[in-house]
């Protein structure tokens, strides 16, 4: 790529997570050439004024999702755009188009599977031809899921222990809230599904984001809302109950796309599920069962009737662009454990943990590091291009980067 004016443009820097990402970049970007972009120059300047001396000279770019010309102009000035402007189903595709046309890499926070599928259908081939990386889901959704599986694959490969088979991600700790932007994205995705039966049917397919659906293995049903005793996942979870995780449907499809993009390197018997721990208490089975049933109902009914309930939900859900206090953000944290068994019988666990509210502060760090990896570590990235996942685009680079950013990721052999 020819030298550009900027290494990284943060688009949507005046939103709640956008501002947190700008704050993180002001501490972590070093000498990288950063610019802030969005609809309001005055609001962007106000954000920049809070960032301290390191960001004082960052340029401001006026760009609007409703103005394709402004998006093309912005994309042409930088190597990478990191965007927090959602819902992506509504605002994302014009920016993807602008980045592909300009030869500019892209990272977002999308957990909207219909949007990602549309991005693949419309732009994957063009992005491959242009040598561009369009990387979706670079926040809490879906970096921890994607990277822990990648780390397990890398460890098993290094140990010569074959390919991955049954693999389960378990959310062991989650302290934080659900961001208004994330909830708006989930609602927008459900509205898209409710309005189009074909899309709704496609979203039920665990391999809907695959590079080649016909090449995927037939492993039988793969539930997005499993209810299990922990010991059925791993002996280390004896006494624990697990239930449905709200983002399992979105994350699992990203992980499966990573496998396909990497020519099924995880294996043809790779089977993946996500769940959240309800703990070992006497009421854990009830808690897990109730939450799983409720989430399964919401997922099913929401996919069909989201248009009818959208108005009511908007009145009670947190609004996009809002978030908790600074103290609450700092107290948040998460710990995710992913277990696998390989084709030789070896068992492994990968753990990723991070301080900061997962939906806000931790997500800002993950997006910031993804943008910097794409911009500054280009010679270390994989040679894949197109519409990618975090693991397929920059697995090793992110695993190397995250510890310094406060996100630990460790892999352990269990037998």
C-alpha positions as CSV (number, residue, x, y, z in Angstrom):
1,X,0.0,0.0,0.0
2,X,1.3,3.5,-0.9
3,X,2.1,5.8,2.0
4,X,-1.0,7.4,3.5
5,X,-1.5,10.5,5.5
6,X,-2.6,8.5,8.6
7,X,-2.0,5.1,10.0
8,X,-5.4,4.8,11.7
9,X,-8.6,6.8,11.6
10,X,-11.1,6.3,14.4
11,X,-14.6,6.8,12.9
12,X,-17.3,7.5,15.4
13,X,-15.0,8.9,18.1
14,X,-17.8,11.0,19.7
15,X,-19.9,8.0,20.7
16,X,-19.5,6.4,24.2
17,X,-17.3,3.5,23.1
18,X,-15.7,5.7,20.4
19,X,-14.6,8.1,23.0
20,X,-13.2,5.3,25.2
21,X,-11.3,4.0,22.2
22,X,-9.9,7.4,21.5
23,X,-8.8,7.7,25.2
24,X,-7.1,4.3,24.9
25,X,-5.3,5.2,21.7
26,X,-4.1,8.4,23.2
27,X,-2.2,6.2,25.8
28,X,-1.3,3.3,23.6
29,X,-0.7,4.5,20.0
30,X,2.8,5.9,20.6
31,X,4.0,7.6,17.4
32,X,1.2,6.2,15.2
33,X,-0.5,8.8,13.1
34,X,-4.1,9.0,14.3
35,X,-7.1,11.0,13.2
36,X,-10.6,11.3,14.7
37,X,-13.6,11.2,12.4
38,X,-17.3,11.7,12.7
39,X,-20.3,13.9,11.7
40,X,-19.7,16.8,14.0
41,X,-16.4,18.7,13.9
42,X,-17.2,20.5,17.1
43,X,-17.9,17.3,19.0
44,X,-14.8,15.7,17.7
45,X,-12.7,18.7,18.9
46,X,-14.4,18.5,22.3
47,X,-13.4,14.8,22.6
48,X,-9.8,15.6,21.4
49,X,-9.5,18.3,24.0
50,X,-10.0,15.7,26.8
51,X,-7.3,13.4,25.6
52,X,-4.2,15.2,26.7
53,X,-1.0,16.3,25.0
54,X,-0.4,13.1,23.1
55,X,-3.5,13.7,21.0
56,X,-3.4,17.5,20.8
57,X,-2.3,17.4,17.2
58,X,-4.6,14.7,15.9
59,X,-6.4,15.9,12.9
60,X,-10.2,16.0,12.7
61,X,-12.1,14.5,9.7
62,X,-15.7,15.3,8.9
63,X,-17.4,12.2,7.6
64,X,-21.0,11.0,7.5
65,X,-22.5,7.6,6.9
66,X,-25.2,9.3,4.7
67,X,-22.5,10.8,2.5
68,X,-20.6,8.1,0.5
69,X,-18.3,10.8,-0.9
70,X,-17.1,11.8,2.6
71,X,-16.5,8.1,3.4
72,X,-14.5,7.6,0.2
73,X,-12.4,10.8,1.0
74,X,-11.8,9.6,4.5
75,X,-10.8,6.1,3.4
76,X,-8.4,7.4,0.9
77,X,-6.3,9.2,3.6
78,X,-5.5,6.3,5.9
79,X,-4.2,2.8,6.0
80,X,-6.9,1.6,8.4
81,X,-10.3,2.7,9.6
82,X,-11.6,1.5,13.0
83,X,-15.3,2.3,13.2
84,X,-17.8,2.3,16.2
85,X,-20.7,3.7,14.1
86,X,-23.6,1.3,14.4
87,X,-26.0,-0.4,14.0
88,X,-23.8,-1.7,11.3
89,X,-26.7,-3.2,9.4
90,X,-27.9,0.3,8.9
91,X,-24.6,2.3,8.5
92,X,-21.8,-0.2,7.8
93,X,-21.9,-1.3,4.2
94,X,-21.2,2.1,2.6
95,X,-18.0,2.4,4.7
96,X,-17.0,-1.2,3.8
97,X,-17.5,-0.2,0.1
98,X,-15.4,2.9,0.5
99,X,-12.5,1.0,2.2
100,X,-12.5,-1.7,-0.5
101,X,-12.4,0.9,-3.2
102,X,-9.6,2.9,-1.5
103,X,-7.5,-0.2,-0.6
104,X,-7.9,0.6,3.1
105,X,-8.1,-2.0,5.9
106,X,-11.1,-1.9,8.2
107,X,-12.1,-3.0,11.7
108,X,-15.4,-2.8,13.5
109,X,-17.3,-4.0,16.6
110,X,-20.2,-5.6,14.7
111,X,-22.0,-8.6,16.3
112,X,-24.6,-8.4,13.6
113,X,-24.5,-11.6,11.7
114,X,-26.9,-10.5,8.9
115,X,-24.6,-7.5,8.3
116,X,-21.5,-9.6,8.2
117,X,-23.1,-12.0,5.8
118,X,-24.1,-9.1,3.5
119,X,-20.5,-7.8,3.7
120,X,-19.2,-11.2,2.7
121,X,-21.6,-11.6,-0.2
122,X,-21.0,-8.1,-1.6
123,X,-17.4,-7.4,-0.9
124,X,-15.3,-10.5,0.0
125,X,-14.2,-11.2,-3.6
126,X,-13.5,-7.5,-4.3
127,X,-11.5,-7.2,-1.1
128,X,-9.4,-10.2,-1.9
129,X,-8.7,-8.7,-5.4
130,X,-7.8,-5.4,-3.8
131,X,-5.6,-6.9,-1.1
132,X,-7.8,-5.4,1.6
133,X,-8.6,-6.8,5.1
134,X,-12.2,-6.2,6.2
135,X,-12.2,-7.4,9.8
136,X,-15.5,-7.6,11.7
137,X,-16.2,-8.3,15.4
138,X,-13.1,-6.8,16.9
139,X,-14.5,-6.1,20.4
140,X,-15.6,-8.3,23.3
141,X,-17.7,-9.8,20.5
142,X,-15.9,-11.7,19.2
143,X,-12.2,-11.4,20.0
144,X,-12.1,-13.6,23.2
145,X,-14.1,-16.4,21.5
146,X,-12.0,-16.2,18.3
147,X,-8.6,-15.9,19.9
148,X,-9.0,-18.6,22.6
149,X,-9.9,-21.1,19.9
150,X,-7.0,-19.9,17.7
151,X,-4.6,-20.2,20.7
152,X,-5.8,-23.8,21.3
153,X,-5.2,-24.7,17.7
154,X,-1.8,-23.1,17.8
155,X,-0.8,-25.0,20.9
156,X,-2.1,-28.3,19.7
157,X,-0.3,-27.8,16.4
158,X,3.0,-26.9,18.2
159,X,2.7,-30.0,20.4
160,X,1.9,-32.3,17.4
161,X,-1.4,-33.4,19.0
162,X,-3.6,-33.3,16.0
163,X,-6.7,-31.2,15.2
164,X,-9.4,-29.8,17.5
165,X,-12.7,-31.7,18.1
166,X,-15.3,-30.8,20.7
167,X,-14.5,-27.2,21.8
168,X,-16.5,-25.2,24.3
169,X,-16.2,-21.6,25.5
170,X,-17.4,-20.9,29.0
171,X,-17.9,-17.4,30.4
172,X,-16.7,-17.9,34.0
173,X,-16.9,-14.3,35.1
174,X,-18.6,-11.3,33.6
175,X,-19.0,-8.1,35.6
176,X,-20.4,-5.2,33.5
177,X,-23.4,-4.0,31.6
178,X,-24.7,-4.5,28.1
179,X,-24.0,-1.4,26.1
180,X,-26.7,0.5,24.4
181,X,-24.9,0.2,21.1
182,X,-24.6,-3.6,21.5
183,X,-28.3,-3.9,22.3
184,X,-29.2,-1.7,19.4
185,X,-27.1,-3.8,17.1
186,X,-28.8,-7.0,18.4
187,X,-32.2,-5.5,17.9
188,X,-31.3,-4.3,14.4
189,X,-30.1,-7.7,13.4
190,X,-33.3,-9.3,14.7
191,X,-35.4,-6.7,12.8
192,X,-33.5,-7.7,9.6
193,X,-34.2,-11.3,10.3
194,X,-37.9,-10.7,11.1
195,X,-38.4,-8.8,7.8
196,X,-36.8,-11.4,5.6
197,X,-37.6,-15.2,6.0
198,X,-34.7,-16.1,3.8
199,X,-32.2,-14.3,6.1
200,X,-33.9,-15.7,9.1
201,X,-33.5,-19.2,7.8
202,X,-29.8,-18.5,6.9
203,X,-29.1,-17.3,10.5
204,X,-30.2,-20.7,11.8
205,X,-27.4,-22.3,9.9
206,X,-24.2,-22.6,12.1
207,X,-22.1,-22.3,9.0
208,X,-23.9,-19.3,7.5
209,X,-20.6,-17.3,7.3
210,X,-18.6,-20.1,5.8
211,X,-16.4,-19.5,2.8
212,X,-17.8,-22.7,1.3
213,X,-21.0,-24.0,2.8
214,X,-20.9,-27.3,0.8
215,X,-17.5,-28.1,2.1
216,X,-18.5,-27.9,5.8
217,X,-18.8,-31.2,7.8
218,X,-22.2,-32.5,8.9
219,X,-21.8,-32.7,12.6
220,X,-25.5,-32.7,13.5
221,X,-27.3,-30.0,15.5
222,X,-25.1,-27.4,17.2
223,X,-27.2,-25.5,19.7
224,X,-26.8,-21.8,20.3
225,X,-28.5,-22.2,23.7
226,X,-27.1,-25.3,25.4
227,X,-27.9,-26.3,28.9
228,X,-25.2,-28.6,30.4
229,X,-23.6,-29.8,33.5
230,X,-20.0,-28.5,33.5
231,X,-18.5,-31.9,33.8
232,X,-19.9,-32.8,30.4
233,X,-17.6,-30.0,29.1
234,X,-14.5,-30.7,31.1
235,X,-13.7,-32.5,34.4
236,X,-12.4,-29.1,35.7
237,X,-16.0,-27.8,35.7
238,X,-17.3,-30.6,37.9
239,X,-20.1,-29.2,40.1
240,X,-20.8,-26.3,37.8
241,X,-23.8,-25.8,35.6
242,X,-23.8,-23.8,32.4
243,X,-26.5,-22.2,30.3
244,X,-27.0,-20.1,27.2
245,X,-24.7,-17.1,26.5
246,X,-26.4,-14.1,24.9
247,X,-23.9,-13.7,22.1
248,X,-23.2,-17.4,21.4
249,X,-25.0,-17.4,18.0
250,X,-23.0,-14.4,16.8
251,X,-19.6,-15.5,18.2
252,X,-19.8,-19.1,17.2
253,X,-20.4,-18.2,13.5
254,X,-17.3,-16.0,13.6
255,X,-15.2,-18.8,15.1
256,X,-16.5,-21.3,12.4
257,X,-15.7,-18.7,9.7
258,X,-12.1,-18.5,11.0
259,X,-11.7,-22.2,10.6
260,X,-13.0,-22.1,7.0
261,X,-10.9,-19.0,6.1
262,X,-7.8,-21.0,7.4
263,X,-8.7,-23.9,5.1
264,X,-10.3,-25.8,8.1
265,X,-7.0,-25.8,10.0
266,X,-8.9,-26.4,13.3
267,X,-10.1,-29.7,11.8
268,X,-13.0,-31.3,10.1
269,X,-14.3,-32.6,13.4
270,X,-14.2,-29.2,15.0
271,X,-17.5,-28.7,16.9
272,X,-18.0,-25.4,18.8
273,X,-20.4,-24.1,21.4
274,X,-20.6,-21.2,23.9
275,X,-22.2,-21.1,27.3
276,X,-22.1,-19.1,30.6
277,X,-21.4,-20.6,34.0
278,X,-24.2,-20.4,36.6
279,X,-21.8,-21.6,39.3
280,X,-21.9,-24.6,41.6
281,X,-24.6,-23.5,44.0
282,X,-27.7,-25.6,44.8
283,X,-29.8,-23.2,42.7
284,X,-27.4,-23.2,39.7
285,X,-29.4,-25.8,37.8
286,X,-32.5,-23.7,38.1
287,X,-30.7,-20.5,37.2
288,X,-29.1,-22.0,34.2
289,X,-32.3,-23.6,33.0
290,X,-34.4,-20.5,33.4
291,X,-31.9,-18.2,31.7
292,X,-31.4,-20.7,28.9
293,X,-35.1,-21.1,28.2
294,X,-35.6,-17.3,28.4
295,X,-32.8,-16.6,26.0
296,X,-33.9,-19.3,23.6
297,X,-37.4,-17.8,23.5
298,X,-36.1,-14.3,23.0
299,X,-33.8,-15.5,20.2
300,X,-36.7,-17.4,18.5
301,X,-39.4,-14.8,19.0
302,X,-37.1,-11.9,18.4
303,X,-36.1,-13.3,15.0
304,X,-39.7,-13.4,13.9
305,X,-41.4,-10.5,15.7
306,X,-38.6,-7.9,16.3
307,X,-40.4,-5.3,14.2
308,X,-43.5,-5.5,16.4
309,X,-41.6,-5.2,19.7
310,X,-38.8,-2.8,18.6
311,X,-40.6,0.3,19.7
312,X,-41.3,-1.0,23.2
313,X,-37.8,-2.2,23.6
314,X,-36.3,1.1,22.6
315,X,-38.1,2.8,25.4
316,X,-36.6,0.6,28.1
317,X,-33.1,-0.4,26.7
318,X,-30.0,1.8,27.3
319,X,-29.6,4.3,24.5
320,X,-26.6,4.0,22.1
321,X,-24.0,6.5,23.0
322,X,-24.6,6.2,26.8
323,X,-22.8,4.1,29.4
324,X,-21.9,3.6,33.0
325,X,-19.8,5.8,35.3
326,X,-16.0,5.8,35.2
327,X,-15.9,3.9,38.5
328,X,-18.3,1.2,37.2
329,X,-16.3,0.9,34.0
330,X,-13.1,0.3,35.9
331,X,-14.7,-2.3,38.2
332,X,-15.9,-4.4,35.4
333,X,-14.0,-7.5,34.2
334,X,-14.3,-10.9,32.5
335,X,-12.7,-14.3,32.4
336,X,-13.4,-16.8,29.6
337,X,-12.2,-20.4,29.5
338,X,-12.3,-22.4,26.4
339,X,-11.8,-26.2,26.5
340,X,-10.9,-28.6,23.7
341,X,-10.0,-32.2,23.0
342,X,-7.8,-33.0,20.0
343,X,-8.0,-36.0,17.7
344,X,-5.1,-37.6,19.7
345,X,-7.1,-37.3,22.9
346,X,-5.0,-34.4,24.3
347,X,-7.0,-31.9,26.3
348,X,-6.3,-28.2,26.6
349,X,-7.7,-25.0,28.1
350,X,-7.2,-21.4,26.9
351,X,-8.0,-18.6,29.3
352,X,-8.5,-15.0,28.4
353,X,-9.1,-12.4,31.2
354,X,-9.3,-8.6,31.1
355,X,-10.1,-5.8,33.5
356,X,-12.7,-3.2,32.5
357,X,-16.3,-3.4,31.7
358,X,-16.4,-6.0,28.8
359,X,-19.0,-4.1,26.7
360,X,-17.3,-0.8,27.0
361,X,-13.8,-0.4,28.4
362,X,-12.5,-3.8,27.4
363,X,-14.0,-3.5,24.0
364,X,-12.4,-0.2,23.4
365,X,-9.0,-1.8,24.2
366,X,-9.6,-4.7,21.9
367,X,-10.7,-2.5,19.0
368,X,-7.8,-0.1,19.6
369,X,-5.3,-3.0,19.5
370,X,-6.9,-4.5,16.4
371,X,-6.7,-1.2,14.6
372,X,-3.0,-0.7,15.6
373,X,-2.2,-4.3,14.6
374,X,-3.6,-3.8,11.1
375,X,-1.8,-0.4,10.8
376,X,1.6,-1.1,12.4
377,X,2.2,-4.8,12.2
378,X,1.4,-5.3,8.5
379,X,4.5,-7.4,7.9
380,X,3.5,-9.9,10.6
381,X,-0.2,-10.4,9.6
382,X,-1.4,-13.4,7.8
383,X,-1.5,-13.3,4.0
384,X,-5.3,-13.6,4.0
385,X,-7.4,-10.8,2.5
386,X,-11.1,-10.3,2.1
387,X,-13.9,-10.2,4.7
388,X,-12.0,-11.7,7.6
389,X,-12.3,-12.6,11.3
390,X,-9.9,-11.3,14.1
391,X,-8.2,-14.7,14.3
392,X,-7.8,-15.3,10.6
393,X,-6.5,-11.8,10.0
394,X,-4.2,-11.2,12.9
395,X,-4.3,-14.2,15.4
396,X,-0.7,-14.3,16.3
397,X,-0.2,-10.6,16.3
398,X,-3.2,-10.0,18.6
399,X,-2.1,-12.7,21.0
400,X,1.3,-11.0,21.2
401,X,-0.2,-7.5,21.6
402,X,-2.9,-8.1,24.2
403,X,-0.8,-8.8,27.3
404,X,0.8,-5.4,27.2
405,X,-2.7,-4.0,26.9
406,X,-3.9,-5.8,30.1
407,X,-5.6,-8.8,28.5
408,X,-3.9,-12.0,29.5
409,X,-4.3,-15.2,27.4
410,X,-2.8,-18.4,28.6
411,X,-3.0,-22.0,27.2
412,X,-2.6,-25.1,29.4
413,X,-2.4,-28.8,28.7
414,X,-4.8,-30.6,31.0
415,X,-3.7,-34.3,30.6
